[in-house]
């Protein structure tokens, strides 16, 4: 096939509905952060997510997606992404990543975060901090960039900076990337977390993108378990994952899944938030 897949561009009113979905996702994140603790099972935490979605009058875009059985992916320690909630018990010191979404009036929100439960080792703390910084740096790059390739540039730069300034060598997972989002959870274009010669499509108002770097403390090599969902590192090293849904507007960017629209973190990087509606 020649050319690129068609990108869905949103109107300000459509972005406003996506913001409603994004705020439901933000509420799920807040509830999960408050609930996660040693002794809870990952199924207990999925129930927390499901309750927030139900009370908001939204629906889950994860539950039933290609047969996925829960409202949130919960990935512990060596699991990079797509961990299925079940009877696994959270332990003190576990590094847990949550990835979840919601649908409001047919429009999607999607976001992820990682957290260390209890006391964090210096290596786990660095992994989480650098992954989050890589995400925000990539989102900030969208504000001043011309093509989508600025995301991969920013993620790689953040990882390189961590190596130089903190002595932390991290791997960038390449098989799982960000994506467009709107009337479906996954849409064109792919949002790569690494540099390529292809600079990607031109950034235009109306684009909505899920930016989601995944980093590992060791090799980024990975494989999928027999459940056909759970992705783990081959060397058993820990992984972290951060994601936000971002809208590009005429005046700038707006982080739809952040309660403040991204104002605090982007402000630290010299970027002002520009709500589109």
PEKA-V480831 format. One record per residue. N is the residue number from 1. PHI is phi in radians with two decimals (* if undefined). OMEGA is omega as a letter, one per 30 degrees, with the letter a starting at -180 (999 if undefined). D_CENTER is the distance of its C-alpha to the mean C-alpha in Angstrom with 2 decimals. Layout:
n->N phi->PHI omega->OMEGA d_center->D_CENTER
n->N phi->PHI omega->OMEGA d_center->D_CENTER
This chain:
n->1 phi->* omega->l d_center->29.14
n->2 phi->-1.63 omega->l d_center->29.54
n->3 phi->1.37 omega->a d_center->27.16
n->4 phi->-1.77 omega->l d_center->23.53
n->5 phi->-1.15 omega->a d_center->22.13
n->6 phi->-1.23 omega->l d_center->22.47
n->7 phi->-1.64 omega->l d_center->19.75
n->8 phi->-1.53 omega->l d_center->19.77
n->9 phi->-1.72 omega->a d_center->20.52
n->10 phi->-1.79 omega->l d_center->20.36
n->11 phi->-1.41 omega->l d_center->23.10
n->12 phi->-0.98 omega->l d_center->22.73
n->13 phi->-1.16 omega->l d_center->23.63
n->14 phi->-1.18 omega->l d_center->20.97
n->15 phi->-1.10 omega->l d_center->18.32
n->16 phi->-1.09 omega->l d_center->19.91
n->17 phi->-1.20 omega->l d_center->19.40
n->18 phi->-1.09 omega->l d_center->15.69
n->19 phi->-1.09 omega->l d_center->15.70
n->20 phi->-1.07 omega->l d_center->17.42
n->21 phi->-1.10 omega->l d_center->14.84
n->22 phi->-1.09 omega->l d_center->12.11
n->23 phi->-1.26 omega->l d_center->14.45
n->24 phi->-1.12 omega->l d_center->14.85
n->25 phi->-1.07 omega->l d_center->11.19
n->26 phi->-1.05 omega->l d_center->11.83
n->27 phi->-1.17 omega->l d_center->14.97
n->28 phi->-1.06 omega->l d_center->13.51
n->29 phi->-1.02 omega->a d_center->11.45
n->30 phi->-1.08 omega->a d_center->14.78
n->31 phi->-1.18 omega->l d_center->16.77
n->32 phi->-1.19 omega->l d_center->14.92
n->33 phi->-1.05 omega->a d_center->15.21
n->34 phi->-1.27 omega->a d_center->18.83
n->35 phi->-1.59 omega->a d_center->19.59
n->36 phi->-1.11 omega->a d_center->18.32
n->37 phi->-2.86 omega->l d_center->21.44
n->38 phi->-0.96 omega->l d_center->23.64
n->39 phi->1.74 omega->l d_center->25.50
n->40 phi->-1.37 omega->l d_center->23.00
n->41 phi->-1.56 omega->l d_center->22.10
n->42 phi->-1.15 omega->l d_center->18.71
n->43 phi->-1.14 omega->l d_center->20.57
n->44 phi->-1.00 omega->a d_center->21.50
n->45 phi->-1.26 omega->l d_center->17.92
n->46 phi->-1.09 omega->l d_center->17.22
n->47 phi->-1.11 omega->l d_center->20.30
n->48 phi->-1.07 omega->l d_center->18.93
n->49 phi->-1.05 omega->a d_center->15.96
n->50 phi->-1.06 omega->a d_center->18.55
n->51 phi->-1.16 omega->l d_center->20.91
n->52 phi->-1.09 omega->l d_center->18.71
n->53 phi->-1.07 omega->a d_center->18.06
n->54 phi->-1.08 omega->a d_center->21.80
n->55 phi->-1.14 omega->l d_center->23.01
n->56 phi->-1.40 omega->a d_center->21.06
n->57 phi->1.28 omega->l d_center->22.75
n->58 phi->-1.72 omega->l d_center->19.52
n->59 phi->-2.20 omega->l d_center->18.66
n->60 phi->-1.51 omega->l d_center->15.87
n->61 phi->-1.61 omega->l d_center->14.30
n->62 phi->-1.63 omega->a d_center->13.57
n->63 phi->-1.08 omega->l d_center->17.15
n->64 phi->1.52 omega->a d_center->19.40
n->65 phi->-1.18 omega->a d_center->17.00
n->66 phi->0.87 omega->l d_center->19.12
n->67 phi->1.54 omega->a d_center->20.62
n->68 phi->-1.09 omega->a d_center->17.65
n->69 phi->-1.65 omega->a d_center->19.47
n->70 phi->-2.52 omega->a d_center->17.19
n->71 phi->-1.62 omega->a d_center->14.97
n->72 phi->-2.58 omega->l d_center->12.17
n->73 phi->-1.52 omega->a d_center->11.24
n->74 phi->-2.15 omega->a d_center->12.51
n->75 phi->-2.02 omega->a d_center->12.65
n->76 phi->-1.93 omega->l d_center->15.39
n->77 phi->1.04 omega->a d_center->16.61
n->78 phi->-1.37 omega->l d_center->17.17
n->79 phi->-1.41 omega->a d_center->14.80
n->80 phi->-1.41 omega->a d_center->11.83
n->81 phi->-2.84 omega->l d_center->10.16
n->82 phi->1.20 omega->l d_center->11.86
n->83 phi->-1.14 omega->a d_center->14.19
n->84 phi->-1.61 omega->l d_center->16.57
n->85 phi->-1.05 omega->a d_center->17.81
n->86 phi->-2.96 omega->a d_center->21.51
n->87 phi->-1.64 omega->l d_center->24.15
n->88 phi->-1.11 omega->a d_center->22.44
n->89 phi->-1.68 omega->l d_center->23.37
n->90 phi->-1.23 omega->a d_center->21.19
n->91 phi->-1.94 omega->l d_center->23.23
n->92 phi->-1.05 omega->a d_center->23.65
n->93 phi->1.62 omega->l d_center->21.71
n->94 phi->-1.16 omega->l d_center->19.04
n->95 phi->-1.73 omega->a d_center->15.57
n->96 phi->-2.08 omega->l d_center->13.35
n->97 phi->-1.94 omega->l d_center->9.65
n->98 phi->-2.02 omega->l d_center->8.81
n->99 phi->-2.28 omega->a d_center->6.65
n->100 phi->-2.68 omega->a d_center->8.65
n->101 phi->-2.69 omega->l d_center->9.97
n->102 phi->-2.63 omega->l d_center->13.38
n->103 phi->-2.14 omega->l d_center->16.03
n->104 phi->-2.23 omega->l d_center->18.70
n->105 phi->0.87 omega->l d_center->21.72
n->106 phi->1.51 omega->a d_center->20.10
n->107 phi->-2.00 omega->a d_center->17.09
n->108 phi->-1.83 omega->l d_center->13.46
n->109 phi->-2.25 omega->a d_center->10.47
n->110 phi->-2.70 omega->l d_center->7.00
n->111 phi->-2.78 omega->a d_center->4.39
n->112 phi->-2.51 omega->l d_center->3.92
n->113 phi->-2.65 omega->l d_center->6.51
n->114 phi->-2.14 omega->l d_center->9.43
n->115 phi->-2.62 omega->l d_center->13.05
n->116 phi->-1.65 omega->a d_center->16.48
n->117 phi->-1.49 omega->a d_center->18.93
n->118 phi->1.41 omega->a d_center->22.24
n->119 phi->-1.34 omega->a d_center->23.40
n->120 phi->-1.75 omega->l d_center->21.14
n->121 phi->-1.24 omega->l d_center->22.80
n->122 phi->-0.98 omega->a d_center->22.66
n->123 phi->-1.22 omega->l d_center->20.80
n->124 phi->-1.17 omega->l d_center->18.04
n->125 phi->-1.07 omega->l d_center->17.86
n->126 phi->-1.12 omega->l d_center->17.70
n->127 phi->-1.04 omega->l d_center->14.95
n->128 phi->-1.14 omega->a d_center->12.67
n->129 phi->-1.12 omega->a d_center->13.99
n->130 phi->-1.22 omega->l d_center->13.77
n->131 phi->-1.12 omega->l d_center->10.16
n->132 phi->-1.14 omega->l d_center->9.39
n->133 phi->-1.09 omega->l d_center->12.22
n->134 phi->-1.07 omega->l d_center->11.10
n->135 phi->-1.10 omega->a d_center->8.02
n->136 phi->-1.16 omega->l d_center->10.60
n->137 phi->-1.11 omega->l d_center->13.25
n->138 phi->-1.18 omega->l d_center->11.67
n->139 phi->-1.12 omega->l d_center->11.23
n->140 phi->-1.05 omega->a d_center->14.78
n->141 phi->-1.12 omega->l d_center->16.02
n->142 phi->-1.09 omega->a d_center->15.41
n->143 phi->-1.16 omega->a d_center->17.96
n->144 phi->-1.98 omega->a d_center->20.69
n->145 phi->-1.55 omega->l d_center->19.96
n->146 phi->-1.88 omega->l d_center->21.93
n->147 phi->-2.33 omega->a d_center->20.00
n->148 phi->-1.12 omega->l d_center->16.47
n->149 phi->-1.05 omega->l d_center->17.30
n->150 phi->-1.10 omega->l d_center->16.84
n->151 phi->-1.13 omega->l d_center->13.11
n->152 phi->-1.07 omega->l d_center->14.25
n->153 phi->-1.01 omega->a d_center->17.11
n->154 phi->-1.19 omega->l d_center->15.21
n->155 phi->-1.12 omega->l d_center->12.99
n->156 phi->-1.10 omega->l d_center->16.27
n->157 phi->-1.10 omega->l d_center->18.18
n->158 phi->-1.12 omega->l d_center->16.10
n->159 phi->-1.20 omega->l d_center->16.66
n->160 phi->-1.12 omega->l d_center->20.27
n->161 phi->-1.12 omega->l d_center->20.78
n->162 phi->-1.10 omega->l d_center->19.76
n->163 phi->-1.17 omega->a d_center->22.30
n->164 phi->-1.30 omega->a d_center->24.95
n->165 phi->-1.61 omega->a d_center->24.64
n->166 phi->-2.05 omega->a d_center->23.55
n->167 phi->1.19 omega->a d_center->24.82
n->168 phi->-1.85 omega->l d_center->21.51
n->169 phi->-1.72 omega->a d_center->21.06
n->170 phi->-2.10 omega->l d_center->17.58
n->171 phi->-1.75 omega->l d_center->16.62
n->172 phi->-1.80 omega->l d_center->13.98
n->173 phi->-1.27 omega->a d_center->13.02
n->174 phi->-1.79 omega->a d_center->14.15
n->175 phi->-1.30 omega->a d_center->14.43
n->176 phi->-2.13 omega->a d_center->10.84
n->177 phi->-2.31 omega->l d_center->9.30
n->178 phi->-1.34 omega->a d_center->7.59
n->179 phi->-2.88 omega->l d_center->10.00
n->180 phi->-1.22 omega->a d_center->12.15
n->181 phi->-2.66 omega->a d_center->12.07
n->182 phi->3.08 omega->l d_center->15.10
n->183 phi->-1.33 omega->l d_center->17.82
n->184 phi->-2.34 omega->a d_center->15.80
n->185 phi->-1.20 omega->a d_center->12.22
n->186 phi->-2.08 omega->a d_center->12.47
n->187 phi->-2.39 omega->l d_center->14.83
n->188 phi->-1.11 omega->g d_center->16.12
n->189 phi->-1.68 omega->l d_center->15.41
n->190 phi->-1.20 omega->a d_center->13.38
n->191 phi->-1.96 omega->a d_center->11.29
n->192 phi->-1.34 omega->a d_center->12.46
n->193 phi->-1.80 omega->a d_center->11.50
n->194 phi->-2.63 omega->a d_center->15.23
n->195 phi->-1.31 omega->l d_center->18.46
n->196 phi->-2.45 omega->l d_center->20.63
n->197 phi->-1.19 omega->l d_center->23.94
n->198 phi->-1.28 omega->a d_center->22.73
n->199 phi->-1.41 omega->l d_center->21.28
n->200 phi->1.44 omega->a d_center->19.67
n->201 phi->-1.17 omega->l d_center->20.49
n->202 phi->-1.21 omega->l d_center->21.69
n->203 phi->-1.30 omega->a d_center->19.46
n->204 phi->-2.41 omega->l d_center->21.11
n->205 phi->-0.97 omega->a d_center->21.06
n->206 phi->1.71 omega->l d_center->19.69
n->207 phi->-1.27 omega->l d_center->16.71
n->208 phi->-2.20 omega->a d_center->13.42
n->209 phi->-2.33 omega->l d_center->10.37
n->210 phi->-1.73 omega->a d_center->6.66
n->211 phi->-1.73 omega->a d_center->5.95
n->212 phi->-2.61 omega->l d_center->3.89
n->213 phi->-1.23 omega->l d_center->6.83
n->214 phi->-2.21 omega->a d_center->8.27
n->215 phi->-2.10 omega->l d_center->11.62
n->216 phi->-2.17 omega->l d_center->14.72
n->217 phi->-1.36 omega->l d_center->17.77
n->218 phi->-2.22 omega->l d_center->20.05
n->219 phi->-1.24 omega->l d_center->20.14
n->220 phi->-1.40 omega->l d_center->17.06
n->221 phi->-1.03 omega->a d_center->19.39
n->222 phi->-2.63 omega->l d_center->18.32
n->223 phi->-2.62 omega->a d_center->19.66
n->224 phi->-1.73 omega->l d_center->19.13
n->225 phi->-1.27 omega->a d_center->21.26
n->226 phi->-1.13 omega->l d_center->23.97
n->227 phi->-1.32 omega->l d_center->21.99
n->228 phi->1.18 omega->l d_center->20.34
n->229 phi->-2.22 omega->a d_center->16.82
n->230 phi->-1.20 omega->a d_center->16.26
n->231 phi->-1.84 omega->a d_center->15.32
n->232 phi->-2.16 omega->l d_center->16.97
n->233 phi->-1.25 omega->a d_center->18.06
n->234 phi->-1.19 omega->a d_center->21.64
n->235 phi->-1.61 omega->l d_center->22.94
n->236 phi->1.39 omega->l d_center->21.53
n->237 phi->-1.24 omega->a d_center->19.60
n->238 phi->-1.38 omega->a d_center->16.70
n->239 phi->-2.34 omega->l d_center->13.04
n->240 phi->-2.35 omega->a d_center->10.00
n->241 phi->-2.60 omega->l d_center->6.23
n->242 phi->-2.26 omega->a d_center->4.09
n->243 phi->-2.70 omega->l d_center->1.73
n->244 phi->-2.44 omega->l d_center->5.02
n->245 phi->-1.61 omega->a d_center->7.67
n->246 phi->-2.19 omega->l d_center->10.54
n->247 phi->-1.85 omega->l d_center->14.18
n->248 phi->-1.76 omega->a d_center->16.84
n->249 phi->-2.00 omega->l d_center->20.21
n->250 phi->-1.09 omega->a d_center->23.76
n->251 phi->-1.81 omega->a d_center->23.65
n->252 phi->2.60 omega->a d_center->20.20
n->253 phi->-1.98 omega->a d_center->16.54
n->254 phi->-2.51 omega->a d_center->15.13
n->255 phi->-1.56 omega->a d_center->11.72
n->256 phi->-1.27 omega->a d_center->12.11
n->257 phi->-1.76 omega->l d_center->9.84
n->258 phi->-1.76 omega->a d_center->11.37
n->259 phi->-0.93 omega->a d_center->14.89
n->260 phi->-1.65 omega->a d_center->16.60
n->261 phi->1.27 omega->a d_center->14.90
n->262 phi->1.65 omega->a d_center->13.73
n->263 phi->-1.01 omega->a d_center->17.44
n->264 phi->-1.17 omega->a d_center->17.69
n->265 phi->-1.20 omega->l d_center->15.20
n->266 phi->-1.24 omega->l d_center->16.08
n->267 phi->-1.06 omega->l d_center->19.68
n->268 phi->-1.11 omega->a d_center->19.72
n->269 phi->-1.86 omega->l d_center->18.99
n->270 phi->1.35 omega->a d_center->21.69
n->271 phi->-2.05 omega->l d_center->19.76
n->272 phi->-1.67 omega->l d_center->20.79
n->273 phi->-1.38 omega->a d_center->18.78
n->274 phi->-2.27 omega->l d_center->20.54
n->275 phi->-0.99 omega->a d_center->20.07
n->276 phi->-1.62 omega->a d_center->21.30
n->277 phi->-2.66 omega->999 d_center->23.03
